[in-house]
């Protein structure tokens, strides 16, 4: 058993492999031990390593990682809902440090059985540990909170990211129109060639004035929904002006450089800017299938299993090669999800 530990904030050299002298811990009451077979990488882990996301990481030492999936190797004496050999996804609420969880960059994971989600046979092993953050981030905002309707125009910046590609798949499944944006014209052809890419249109925001192309796509209507991880400066100013009447701009990340933003068009448009964090969905404890977190899991896993949703995988790295994986993610040239394999 081993794990990756950040003992102090900094560069990739701060990612240390820590070997455990003992085997995987024995599960206690209500617990299971998972042998992890895939871990989805996210920009939040880069930020945590650098000390830019302390709300999630806390102070060092800590184990990074928000996602994982694997095979149950042991169950506690009173666990009846999970079995040894069962493939599971680690639930969205499991690694939350505020709830006593630990990051997922490790070979084995101890958690309660209720914080695991049984995986249908149709979910590939590589995708097992990399689904919930992209798909639940999109589902929680666009379905649970926004209730996107067929025929609506949905603008999705950072089109090459796993979250954006998951959002486009979800939007298309709902019968709405997905408009992706990217700063990289080189990525457009690659995106269009991918079967996982479900954008109806992709607009390059380096091309000025790119907003006119979006207006033309929507027939002058504007965007009913904008699902944005950039949300800053002139880009945000332009997005506000692209909203349809009573449109909503959802901010789920802050990748842009802060700047002055003019919100006065919101008055004329009767529009809104709202913030979205997946922790709001993860805070709904597992239980009844009617709870939003459980509905989100079911919605996503059913569609991954039958092929309607397909996770775009950009590449894989061994967990022991985590420094090179972080270095690759920092370049920002990949399309889709990078995955660690213990």
For each residue, the residues with C-beta under 8 A, 3 or more apart:
1: 19 20 22 23 24 106 107 108
2: 17 18 19 20 106 107 319 320 342
3: 17 18 20 63 105 106 107
4: 15 16 17 18 63 64 65 103 105 106 319 322
5: 16 18 61 62 63
6: 9 14 15 16 48 49 57 60 61 62 63 64
7: 14 16 60 61
8: 14 60
9: 6 14 49 50 51 60
10: 13 14 49 50 51
11: 14 49 50
12: 15 49 323 326 327
13: 10 323
14: 6 7 8 9 10 11 49
15: 4 6 12 49 64 322 323 326
16: 4 5 6 7
17: 2 3 4 320 322
18: 2 3 4 5
19: 1 2
20: 1 2 3 23
21:
22: 1 25
23: 1 20
24: 1 33 35 73 74 108 110
25: 22 33 108 110
26: 33 74
27: 31 32 33 74 75 76 79 110
28: 31 76
29: 76 77 78
30: 76 78 79 112 113 114
31: 27 28 75 76 79 110 111 112 113
32: 27 72 74 75 76 79 82 88 110 111 112 113 116
33: 24 25 26 27 72 73 74 75 108 109 110
34: 68 69 70 71 72 73 88 90 108 109 110 111 116
35: 24 70 71 72 73 107 108 342
36: 39 68 69 70 104 106 107 108 109 129 342
37: 69 70 71 125 128 129 341 342
38: 68 69 70 125 126 127 128 129 130 339 340 341
39: 36 65 67 68 104 105 129 130 319 339 340 341 342
40: 66 67 68 129 130 131 133 134 162 337 338 339 340
41: 45 130 325 326 329 337 338 339 340
42: 45 66 67 133
43: 46 47 253 255 329
44: 47 48 53 56 66
45: 41 42 48 49 64 65 66 103 105 326
46: 43 49 50 326 329 330
47: 43 44 50 52 53
48: 6 44 45 51 52 53 54 56 57 62 64
49: 6 9 10 11 12 14 15 45 46 64 326
50: 9 10 11 46 47
51: 9 10 48 54 57
52: 47 48
53: 44 47 48 56 57
54: 48 51 57 58 59
55:
56: 44 48 53 66 97
57: 6 48 51 53 54 60 62 64 97
58: 54 62 97
59: 54 62
60: 6 7 8 9 57
61: 5 6 7
62: 5 6 48 57 58 59 97 102 103
63: 3 4 5 6 102 103 104 105 106
64: 4 6 15 45 48 49 57 103 104 105
65: 4 39 45 68 95 103 104 105 106
66: 40 42 44 45 56 95 103 104 133
67: 39 40 42 90 95 104 129 130 131 132 133
68: 34 36 38 39 40 65 89 90 95 104 109 129
69: 34 36 37 38 87 88 89 90 119 125 127 128 129 130 131
70: 34 35 36 37 38 87 88 90 109 128 129
71: 34 35 37 85 86 87 88
72: 32 33 34 35 75 82 83 84 85 86 87 88 116
73: 24 33 34 35 84 108
74: 24 26 27 32 33 84
75: 27 31 32 33 72 79 82 83 84 113
76: 27 28 29 30 31 32 79 113
77: 29
78: 29 30
79: 27 30 31 32 75 76 82 113
80:
81: 113 114
82: 32 72 75 79 86 88 113 116 118
83: 72 75 86
84: 72 73 74 75
85: 71 72
86: 71 72 82 83 118
87: 69 70 71 72 118 119 123 125 128
88: 32 34 69 70 71 72 82 116 117 118 119
89: 68 69 116 117 119 123 128 129 131 132 297 301
90: 34 67 68 69 70 94 95 104 109 111 115 116 117 129
91: 94 114 115 116 117 132 282 286 293 297
92: 132 133 136 278 281 282 293
93: 96 99 101 115 282 283 285 286 293
94: 90 91 101 109 111 115 116
95: 65 66 67 68 90 101 102 103 104
96: 93 99 101 279 282
97: 56 57 58 62 100 101 102 103
98:
99: 93 96
100: 97
101: 93 94 95 96 97 111
102: 62 63 95 97 106 109
103: 4 45 62 63 64 65 66 95 97 106
104: 36 39 63 64 65 66 67 68 90 95 109 129
105: 3 4 39 45 63 64 65 319 322 340
106: 1 2 3 4 36 63 65 102 103 109 319 342
107: 1 2 3 35 36 319 342
108: 1 24 25 33 34 35 36 73
109: 33 34 36 68 70 90 94 102 104 106
110: 24 25 27 31 32 33 34
111: 31 32 34 90 94 101 115 116
112: 30 31 32 115 116
113: 30 31 32 75 76 79 81 82 116
114: 30 81 91 286
115: 90 91 93 94 111 112 286
116: 32 34 72 82 88 89 90 91 94 111 112 113
117: 88 89 90 91 297 301
118: 82 86 87 88
119: 69 87 88 89 123 128 301
120: 123 301 302 304 305
121: 305
122: 304 305 306 307
123: 87 89 119 120 127 128 131 301 304 305
124: 127 128 311
125: 37 38 69 87 128
126: 38 130 313 316 339 341
127: 38 69 123 124 130 131 304 311 313
128: 37 38 69 70 87 89 119 123 124 125 131
129: 36 37 38 39 40 67 68 69 70 89 90 104 339
130: 38 39 40 41 67 69 126 127 133 134 162 311 313 337 339
131: 40 67 69 89 123 127 128 134 135 136 300 301 304 311
132: 67 89 91 92 135 136 297 300
133: 40 42 66 67 92 130 136 137 162 163 278
134: 40 130 131 137 138 161 162 163 165 166 167 311 337
135: 131 132 138 139 166 170 296 300 304 309
136: 92 131 132 133 139 140 278 281 296 297 300
137: 133 134 140 141 163 166 167 252 276 278
138: 134 135 141 142 163 166 167 170 227
139: 135 136 142 143 144 170 296 299 300
140: 136 137 143 144 145 276 278 280 281 292 296
141: 137 138 144 145 146 227 250 252 276
142: 138 139 145 146 148 154 167 170 171 174 225 227 250
143: 139 140 146 147 148 170 174 296 299
144: 139 140 141 147 281 292 295 296
145: 140 141 142 250 274 276
146: 141 142 143 225 248 250
147: 143 144
148: 142 143 152 154 171 174 176 224 225
149: 152 174 175 176
150: 174 175 176
151: 175 176 177
152: 148 149 176 177 224 225
153: 176 177 179 217 218 221 222 223 224 225 244
154: 142 148 167 171 176 177 178 179 223 224 225 226 227
155: 179 181 214 223 225 226 227 228 239 242
156: 159 164 167 168 171 178 179 180 181 199 226 227
157: 164 180 181 182 205 226 227 228 229 230 235 239
158: 161 163 164 181 182 229 230 255
159: 156 164 165 168 180 181 182 187 191 199 202
160: 164 165 182 184 187 191 334 335 336
161: 134 158 164 165 229 336
162: 40 130 133 134 165 166 311 312 314 336 337
163: 133 134 137 138 158 166 167 229 252
164: 156 157 158 159 160 161 167 168 180 227 229
165: 134 159 160 161 162 168 169 196 197 198 312 335 336
166: 134 135 137 138 162 163 169 170 309 311
167: 134 137 138 142 154 156 163 164 170 171 178 227
168: 156 159 164 165 171 172 178 180 197 198 199
169: 165 166 172 173 196 198 303 308 309 310
170: 135 138 139 142 143 166 167 173 174 309
171: 142 148 154 156 167 168 174 176 177 178 198
172: 168 169 175 176 178 198 200
173: 169 170 303 308 309
174: 142 143 148 149 150 170 171
175: 149 150 151 172
176: 148 149 150 151 152 153 154 171 172 224 225
177: 151 152 153 154 171 200 201 217
178: 154 156 167 168 171 172 198 199 200 201
179: 153 154 155 156 199 200 201 202 203 214 217 218 223
180: 156 157 159 164 168 191 199 201 202 203
181: 155 156 157 158 159 202 203 204 205 210 214
182: 157 158 159 160 185 187 188 191 202 203 204 205
183: 204 205 206
184: 160 187 188 204 206
185: 182 188 204 206 207
186: 189 190
187: 159 160 182 184 190 191 335
188: 182 184 185 191 192 202 204
189: 186 192 193
190: 186 187 193 194 335
191: 159 160 180 182 187 188 194 197 199 202 335
192: 188 189 197 202
193: 189 190 197
194: 190 191 197 312 335 336
195: 310
196: 165 169 310 311 312 336
197: 165 168 191 192 193 194 312
198: 165 168 169 171 172 178
199: 156 159 168 178 179 180 191 202
200: 172 177 178 179
201: 177 178 179 180 217
202: 159 179 180 181 182 188 191 192 199
203: 179 180 181 182 207 210 213 214 217
204: 181 182 183 184 185 188 207 210
205: 157 181 182 183 210 235
206: 183 184 185 210
207: 185 203 204 210 213
208:
209: 212
210: 181 203 204 205 206 207 213 214 238
211: 214 215 238 241 242
212: 209 215 216
213: 203 207 210 216 217
214: 155 179 181 203 210 211 217 218 223 242
215: 211 212 218 220 222 242
216: 212 213 219 220
217: 153 177 179 201 203 213 214
218: 153 179 214 215 221 222 223 244
219: 216
220: 215 216
221: 153 218 224 244
222: 153 215 218 242 243 244 245 247 269
223: 153 154 155 179 214 218 226 239 242 243 244 247
224: 148 152 153 154 176 221 244 247 248
225: 142 146 148 152 153 154 155 176 247 248 249 250
226: 154 155 156 157 223 239 242 243 247 248 249 250
227: 138 141 142 154 155 156 157 164 167 250 252
228: 155 157 231 236 239 249 250 251 252 253
229: 157 158 161 163 164 251 252 253 254 255
230: 157 158 235 236 253 254 255 256
231: 228 235 236 239 249 251 253 254 255 256
232: 235 236 254 255 256 257 258 259 261
233: 236 237 256 257 258 259 260 261
234: 237 238 259
235: 157 205 230 231 232 238 239 256
236: 228 230 231 232 233 239 240 249 256 259 261
237: 233 234 240 241 261 262
238: 210 211 234 235 241 242
239: 155 157 223 226 228 231 235 236 242 243 249
240: 236 237 243 249 261 262 263 265 266 269 271 273
241: 211 237 238 265
242: 155 211 214 215 222 223 226 238 239
243: 222 223 226 239 240 247 248 249 265 266 269 271
244: 153 218 221 222 223 224 247 269 271
245: 222 269 270 271
246: 269 270 271
247: 222 223 224 225 226 243 244 269 271 272
248: 146 224 225 226 243 271 272 273 274
249: 225 226 228 231 236 239 240 243 271 272 273 274
250: 141 142 145 146 225 226 227 228 274 275 276
251: 228 229 231 254 273 274 275 276
252: 137 141 163 227 228 229 275 276 277 278
253: 43 228 229 230 231
254: 229 230 231 232 251
255: 43 158 229 230 231 232
256: 230 231 232 233 235 236 259
257: 232 233
258: 232 233
259: 232 233 234 236 256
260: 233
261: 232 233 236 237 240
262: 237 240 265
263: 240 266 273
264: 267 268
265: 240 241 243 262 268 269 271
266: 240 243 263 269 270 271 272 273
267: 264 270
268: 264 265
269: 222 240 243 244 245 246 247 265 266
270: 245 246 266 267
271: 240 243 244 245 246 247 248 249 265 266
272: 247 248 249 266
273: 240 248 249 251 263 266
274: 145 248 249 250 251
275: 250 251 252
276: 137 140 141 145 250 251 252 280
277: 252 280
278: 92 133 136 137 140 252 281 282
279: 96 282 283
280: 140 276 277 283
281: 92 136 140 144 278 284 292 293 296
282: 91 92 93 96 278 279 293
283: 93 279 280
284: 281 291 292 293
285: 93 291 293
286: 91 93 114 115 291 293 294
287: 291 294
288: 291 294
289: 294 295 298
290: 294 295
291: 284 285 286 287 288 294 295
292: 140 144 281 284 295 296
293: 91 92 93 281 282 284 285 286 296 297
294: 286 287 288 289 290 291 297 298
295: 144 289 290 291 292 298 299
296: 135 136 139 140 143 144 281 292 293 299 300
297: 89 91 117 132 136 293 294 300 301
298: 289 294 295 301 302
299: 139 143 295 296 302 303
300: 131 132 135 136 139 296 297 303 304 309
301: 89 117 119 120 123 131 297 298 304 305
302: 120 298 299 305 306
303: 169 173 299 300 306 307 308 309
304: 120 122 123 127 131 135 300 301 307 308 309 310 311
305: 120 121 122 123 301 302
306: 122 302 303
307: 122 303 304 310
308: 169 173 303 304
309: 135 166 169 170 173 300 303 304
310: 169 195 196 304 307
311: 124 127 130 131 134 162 166 196 304 336 337
312: 162 165 194 196 197 335 336 337
313: 126 127 130 316 336 337 339
314: 162 334 335 336 337 338
315: 328 334 338 339
316: 126 313 338 339 340 341
317: 321 322 324 325 328 338 339 340 341
318: 321 340 341 342
319: 2 4 39 105 106 107 322 340 341 342
320: 2 17
321: 317 318 324 325
322: 4 15 17 105 317 319 325 326 340
323: 12 13 15 326 327
324: 317 321 327 328
325: 41 317 321 322 328 329 338 340
326: 12 15 41 45 46 49 322 323 329 330
327: 12 323 324 330 331
328: 315 317 324 325 331 334 338
329: 41 43 46 325 326 332 334 338
330: 46 326 327
331: 327 328 334
332: 329
333:
334: 160 314 315 328 329 331 338
335: 160 165 187 190 191 194 312 314
336: 160 161 162 165 194 196 311 312 313 314
337: 40 41 130 134 162 311 312 313 314
338: 40 41 314 315 316 317 325 328 329 334
339: 38 39 40 41 126 129 130 313 315 316 317
340: 38 39 40 41 105 316 317 318 319 322 325
341: 37 38 39 126 316 317 318 319
342: 2 35 36 37 39 106 107 318 319
